[in-house]
Structure formats: C-alpha cells, structure tokens
Amino acid sequence: MITKVALYHVQLPMKFTFKTAKGEVKVRDTIVIRIEDDKGHVGYGECVAFVDPFYTAETVGSCWKKLKEHYLPTLLGKPADPSVVAPWVQDKRPMTVAVVENALFHVKCARLGVNTVEYVIGQPLGPRIPMGVVIGDIPLDKIVPAVQSYVDLDCERIKLKVSPKDGYERVAVVRNAFPNLTLAVDGNQSYSYDDLETIRAYDEFHLACVEEPFQMKNLQEYHAWKQQVGPKWNIETKICLDESILSFEDLVYAHTHGLLDVLNVKVGRLGGLTMAKQAIDYCRNHGIGYWIGSMVESSISKLLHVQLAALGDAYMAGDLSDSLRYFHQDLTEPALAFTEGYMTVPNGVGLGATVKEEVLEQYCIAKETWTYSEI
C-alpha cells in the first residue's frame, strides 16, 4: 500500500547550453517523484518534459499541475500497481503518465528484488553498451574538434543536430574528417516539405538515419504529403521518427503508411515502460530498426534508457554518454560513465543504482508531499 508520495521540481545547472533547431537548454528543469509503500520500499520516476513546448506540447508546468492536482493524490492508500495508470493514457499526456508508471514499477521491483527493465521487458540485460553522443547546434568551426574529442574516447557513433541554416555543411565537414564514423543527423522537424531535395542531399554521406527532418502538424498530414510526392521521394537514407510518435497507435500508423524506417525509443515520450515494451516488440515483429534516445535527463530517467540499450538488438548506439557530460552533479550513484567507449550496465534491483536524496533536495526548488493515514 502506498503511504507517502513526494513531488520535486528540480533545477540541474548545465555545463553548457544544449541547442537544437527548435530550442535550447541552459538549466535542466525536471520533475522527480518519490513513492513509498508501507513496507518501506521506495520508487522514483522522472518527468522529462521541458519548460517550453519546443519538443512536445507537454511542459514542466503542465505536468506539475496534472501530477499535483490529479494523479499523485489518488495513489495514497492503494497498492503500488503500475496498471493504475492505464485509464490515464486517454489524457494524451505521455510524459506525465510515464513518471508515475516508472516510479510504481520501481516500487514493485524493489519489493520483488528484481531489476525494473528486466522485469518489464522480460529478458536479461547485456553486460555493456557502446557510447553514442549527440552534438548540438554549436558553431561550424567547433564541430570537428568536438567530434574528435569523443572519437578519442572511443565513441563510434555521433548524431549531429542539423537545420536548413547549415545542416549540409555541418555534416560535410564531419564526414570528410571521419569517413568511417557511424553518423546520424536530427533535424527536429526544422525542414519544410519544400526542402525535400535538401534532405535527399544527405544521401551522399551514408548516414545511419535522418531523424525527424520535416515540419508536420501530424502524421496524417505527413502521409498525405508523401503520397502527393510519390516517386519523387527517392530518399535512400533511412528516416527515423522521434517526437512524431507519442503513442503505440502513432507507431502503428506510421509503420502501416510507410512513414518510418527506424524508431527512436524514449520512455517518457511514449508514456512509460509498458508502452516502450510494446513499441520495441512491434519493431522487432515488423522489421523496424529501433534504438534508444535520451532527453538531456538526469540519471533517474537515463538509467532506464541505458538498460533498454542493453537488450542486444538496437539499430545503433543510443544517445547515451556520461552523466557528468551535462551536469556538475547527477542524482544517482554510481555515476553513469563510459570507459574505452563502453559502459558497464547497472542491473541491480529497481533502477540498478541509488538515488542521492541529499542532491535531489539540494537542487529542489519546489516540493509537494502527501502522506496516507488510516485514521
């Protein structure tokens, strides 16, 4: 039975400003929840929405309000059962739902003495994962040195943030300097449909994929436009979708209408571990490549992505680098760290690591708590 719930608004100072075509992050505002049952088992979840709605419509503010006023108070006195979130899926707030489900799975798995991701996915984790790095919208003359710094750490897969401004030039200088590097790009929906030829030009660089190139109101609009284009499409590089896929239904629609070759899996964006498992199972059953993304998130959420990346059949290395690349302090120990291009995967009970509650409190700027009493 759930006896305590706490809601934290945390601000993690960043070591650098992370820029994409749609927005930038200087300080990582994030939401963490802590759920405790009557036996003392504790579970944590992280809501990975941003302050501004540049990624999806959900924001830190909208998620906080929904969690505080609707979701979290209803948990008190009830079993720590992740299925409680099922009716909330219709609210179409996947990041808000995901934080609760993830924390409830953590409590349940702490009680069972098993690893959360292994329990949900139903298979053991591999022992290690390769490093993958995302390089944001930094000045053109700094890209090659930035890539070199990670290649020197034995990173074999880089993803570049690109836009119509200078995306082609950015990729060209990197590919020229690193002809054998596994390279992908992410447009964050910054290209218009009129930029089809610009996207096709990326074919010459032999990329692993082009992620979310086109601005779109929704998948239906994208499908109608692609039908209109017809044989003029002729893009050889695999198309990866990320923020367009906010539910399992979106994935099925995109696949059945030929809108994606590869899926970027993010637990928060999809609505929790249950939905992430459904998405991975669907990709496996239908020949869709999948790989594991990240959200400039703390290690409370990133641990789940690290463990999903250890399932053994990802299309390419995930967007997973050291915790301390982004933050001066992270929220779990031991820290997530790569050595010679690989990370040993934490696979202990629950998250597989310990949440540093003193650090959580240190960076907390707002907190709400609920306690259950039978009296």
C-alpha positions in Angstrom: 0.0 0.0 0.0 1.3 3.5 -0.9 1.8 5.6 2.2 4.0 8.5 1.0 4.3 10.5 -2.2 6.6 13.4 -2.9 6.8 15.7 -5.9 10.0 17.6 -6.7 10.7 20.4 -9.1 14.5 20.2 -9.7 16.9 22.5 -11.5 20.1 21.0 -12.6 22.7 23.5 -13.8 24.2 22.5 -17.1 27.9 22.6 -18.0 27.0 24.1 -21.4 23.9 25.3 -23.4 22.5 22.5 -25.4 20.9 23.8 -28.6 18.7 22.2 -31.2 16.9 23.7 -34.2 13.8 24.3 -32.0 15.2 25.4 -28.6 18.0 25.4 -26.1 18.5 24.2 -22.5 20.8 26.2 -20.2 19.4 24.8 -16.9 17.6 21.4 -16.9 14.3 21.9 -15.1 12.9 18.4 -14.4 10.3 16.7 -12.2 11.0 13.8 -9.9 8.5 11.8 -7.9 9.2 9.5 -4.9 6.7 6.8 -3.9 7.0 4.8 -0.8 4.9 1.8 0.4 4.0 0.6 3.8 7.0 -1.8 3.9 9.5 0.9 3.2 10.1 0.1 -0.5 10.8 3.3 -2.5 10.5 4.1 -6.2 11.5 7.1 -8.2 10.4 8.4 -11.6 11.4 11.4 -13.7 9.2 13.5 -15.9 11.3 14.6 -18.9 9.2 17.5 -20.3 11.0 20.8 -20.9 10.0 24.2 -19.6 8.9 25.3 -23.1 6.9 23.2 -25.6 9.5 23.0 -28.3 9.8 19.2 -28.2 6.1 18.2 -27.5 3.1 20.1 -26.1 3.8 18.9 -22.5 5.9 21.2 -20.3 7.3 21.2 -16.8 4.4 23.5 -15.7 1.6 21.4 -17.3 3.0 18.2 -16.0 3.5 19.6 -12.5 -0.1 20.8 -12.4 -1.6 17.5 -13.5 0.6 15.4 -11.1 -0.2 17.7 -8.2 -3.9 18.2 -8.7 -5.0 14.9 -10.2 -2.6 11.9 -10.4 -0.5 11.7 -7.3 -3.1 12.4 -4.6 -5.1 9.4 -5.9 -2.3 7.0 -5.2 -2.4 7.1 -1.4 -3.7 4.0 0.3 -3.7 2.0 -2.9 -1.4 -0.9 -3.9 1.8 0.1 -5.8 0.4 -1.3 -9.0 1.7 0.2 -12.3 -1.6 -0.7 -14.0 -3.3 2.1 -12.1 -2.1 4.5 -14.9 -3.9 2.6 -17.7 -7.0 4.9 -17.6 -4.8 8.0 -17.8 -3.5 7.1 -21.2 -6.6 8.6 -22.8 -5.5 12.0 -21.4 -2.7 12.0 -24.0 -0.1 13.2 -21.6 2.5 10.5 -22.0 5.3 12.2 -20.1 3.1 12.9 -17.2 1.8 9.3 -17.1 5.3 7.9 -17.6 6.8 9.4 -14.5 4.1 7.7 -12.3 4.3 4.3 -14.0 8.1 4.3 -13.8 8.0 5.1 -10.1 5.4 2.4 -9.4 7.4 -0.2 -11.3 10.4 0.8 -9.3 8.5 0.2 -6.0 7.1 -3.1 -7.3 10.5 -4.3 -8.4 12.2 -3.2 -5.2 9.6 -5.3 -3.4 10.2 -8.3 -5.7 14.0 -7.9 -5.6 14.4 -7.6 -9.4 15.6 -5.1 -11.9 12.8 -2.9 -13.3 13.7 -3.0 -17.0 14.5 -6.8 -17.0 11.1 -7.4 -15.3 9.1 -5.2 -17.7 10.8 -6.3 -20.9 11.1 -10.0 -19.8 14.7 -10.6 -20.9 18.1 -10.2 -19.3 20.3 -7.2 -20.0 23.6 -7.4 -21.8 26.7 -6.6 -19.7 27.6 -3.3 -21.5 26.6 -0.8 -24.1 28.5 1.4 -26.6 28.7 5.2 -26.3 26.6 7.4 -28.5 26.9 11.2 -28.5 24.7 14.0 -29.6 26.3 17.2 -30.7 24.0 20.2 -30.6 23.9 23.3 -32.7 27.5 24.6 -32.0 29.5 26.9 -34.3 30.6 25.2 -37.5 34.3 25.7 -36.8 34.0 23.8 -33.5 32.2 20.7 -34.8 35.2 18.7 -35.9 37.2 19.3 -32.7 34.1 18.4 -30.7 33.6 15.1 -32.7 37.3 14.4 -32.3 37.1 14.7 -28.6 34.6 11.9 -28.4 36.3 9.7 -31.0 39.3 10.0 -28.8 37.1 8.4 -26.1 36.4 5.5 -28.5 32.9 6.7 -29.4 31.9 5.1 -32.7 28.5 6.8 -33.3 27.8 10.6 -33.4 24.5 12.3 -34.0 24.5 15.9 -35.3 21.7 18.4 -34.7 21.0 20.0 -38.1 18.8 22.6 -39.6 18.2 24.3 -43.0 20.7 27.0 -41.9 23.9 25.0 -42.4 23.0 21.3 -41.8 24.6 20.1 -45.1 27.8 22.0 -44.4 28.0 20.6 -40.8 27.6 17.0 -42.0 30.0 17.5 -44.9 32.9 18.7 -42.6 32.4 15.8 -40.2 32.1 13.2 -42.9 35.2 14.5 -44.6 37.2 14.3 -41.3 35.7 11.0 -40.2 34.9 8.9 -43.3 34.3 5.7 -41.3 32.4 7.1 -38.3 28.8 5.9 -37.8 27.0 9.2 -38.3 23.3 10.2 -37.9 21.5 13.6 -38.1 18.5 15.0 -36.3 16.5 17.9 -37.9 14.0 18.2 -35.1 11.3 18.9 -37.7 13.1 22.1 -38.9 12.9 21.4 -42.7 9.8 22.3 -44.6 8.3 20.0 -47.2 9.8 22.2 -49.9 13.2 21.1 -48.6 12.9 17.6 -50.0 15.9 18.0 -52.2 18.0 19.2 -49.3 17.1 16.1 -47.3 17.9 13.9 -50.2 21.3 15.5 -50.5 22.2 13.8 -47.2 22.3 10.5 -49.0 25.8 11.1 -50.2 27.1 11.0 -46.6 25.9 7.4 -45.9 24.2 8.2 -42.7 22.7 5.7 -40.3 19.5 7.8 -40.4 17.9 11.2 -40.8 15.8 11.8 -37.7 12.6 13.9 -37.8 13.5 16.0 -40.8 10.2 17.5 -41.8 7.9 20.0 -40.1 4.4 18.4 -39.8 1.2 19.1 -38.0 0.6 15.4 -37.5 1.3 12.1 -39.1 -1.8 12.2 -41.3 -0.6 15.4 -42.9 2.8 13.9 -43.4 1.3 10.8 -45.1 -0.9 12.9 -47.4 2.1 14.9 -48.5 4.3 11.9 -49.0 1.6 10.3 -51.2 1.5 13.5 -53.2 5.2 13.4 -53.7 5.0 9.8 -54.9 8.1 8.6 -56.8 9.8 12.0 -56.4 10.5 11.0 -52.8 13.5 8.8 -53.7 15.4 9.3 -50.4 17.8 6.4 -49.7 18.8 7.3 -46.1 16.6 5.7 -43.5 14.0 8.0 -41.9 13.8 7.9 -38.1 10.9 9.3 -36.2 11.1 10.6 -32.6 8.7 13.3 -31.4 6.1 12.4 -34.0 5.5 9.1 -32.2 3.7 9.9 -28.9 1.8 6.6 -28.5 1.7 3.0 -29.7 -1.1 4.0 -32.1 1.2 6.6 -33.7 3.8 3.9 -34.3 1.3 1.6 -35.9 0.0 4.3 -38.1 3.5 5.5 -39.2 4.6 1.9 -40.0 1.4 0.9 -41.9 1.6 4.1 -44.0 5.4 3.8 -44.7 6.4 6.9 -42.8 9.4 5.5 -40.9 12.3 3.0 -41.2 13.7 3.5 -37.7 12.2 4.4 -34.3 13.9 6.4 -31.6 12.6 4.9 -28.3 12.3 7.3 -25.3 10.4 6.0 -22.3 8.9 9.4 -21.3 7.8 10.3 -24.8 6.0 7.0 -25.3 4.2 7.1 -21.9 6.2 4.7 -19.7 7.9 1.4 -19.7 4.8 -0.6 -20.7 4.4 1.5 -23.9 8.2 1.3 -24.6 8.0 -2.5 -24.4 5.0 -2.5 -26.8 6.9 -0.3 -29.2 10.1 -2.4 -29.1 8.0 -5.6 -29.5 6.3 -4.1 -32.5 9.6 -3.0 -34.1 11.0 -6.5 -33.6 8.0 -8.1 -35.1 7.8 -5.8 -38.2 11.4 -5.3 -39.1 11.7 -1.7 -37.9 15.0 -0.7 -36.5 14.8 0.7 -33.0 17.4 2.4 -30.9 17.4 4.3 -27.5 17.3 8.1 -27.2 17.8 10.4 -24.3 16.2 13.7 -23.1 19.1 15.7 -21.6 17.7 14.0 -18.5 19.0 13.1 -15.0 20.2 9.6 -14.4 16.9 8.7 -12.8 15.4 8.5 -16.3 18.6 7.9 -18.2 19.2 4.6 -16.3 16.1 3.2 -17.9 17.4 4.1 -21.3 20.9 2.7 -20.6 19.2 -0.6 -19.6 16.9 -0.6 -22.7 20.0 -0.1 -24.8 21.4 -3.3 -23.3 18.7 -5.5 -24.9 21.1 -6.6 -27.6 19.4 -5.7 -30.9 19.4 -1.9 -31.1 19.7 -0.4 -34.6 22.7 1.7 -33.4 24.2 3.0 -30.2 21.9 5.2 -28.2 22.2 8.9 -27.3 23.9 7.8 -24.1 27.0 9.5 -22.7 28.5 10.2 -19.3 26.2 11.7 -16.6 28.8 14.4 -15.9 28.9 15.5 -19.6 25.9 17.6 -18.9 25.7 18.1 -15.2 28.0 19.0 -12.3 26.2 16.5 -10.2 23.7 13.8 -11.1 21.0 12.3 -9.0 22.2 8.7 -8.7 25.3 6.7 -7.7 27.4 5.2 -9.0 27.6 7.8 -11.9 26.9 6.7 -15.4 30.3 6.6 -17.1 31.9 5.1 -20.2 35.4 3.6 -20.3 37.1 3.0 -23.7 33.8 3.6 -25.4 31.6 1.3 -23.3 29.5 1.5 -20.1 29.0 -1.5 -17.8 25.3 -1.7 -17.4 23.9 -1.3 -13.9 21.4 -4.1 -13.5 20.7 -4.3 -9.8 17.3 -4.2 -8.1 14.9 -1.5 -9.3 16.8 1.3 -11.1 20.1 -0.5 -10.5 21.5 2.5 -8.7 20.9 4.5 -5.6 19.2 7.9 -5.7 21.1 10.6 -3.9 18.4 12.1 -1.9 20.6 14.9 -0.5 21.5 16.0 -4.0 17.8 15.8 -5.0 17.0 18.1 -2.1 19.9 20.4 -2.9 18.6 21.2 -6.4 14.9 21.1 -5.5 13.2 24.5 -5.9 9.6 23.3 -5.1 8.2 20.3 -3.4 4.8 18.8 -2.5 4.2 15.8 -0.3 1.3 13.6 0.6 1.0 11.1 3.5 -1.6 8.4 4.0 -3.2 7.9 7.3 -6.0 5.4 8.0 -7.3 7.5 10.9 
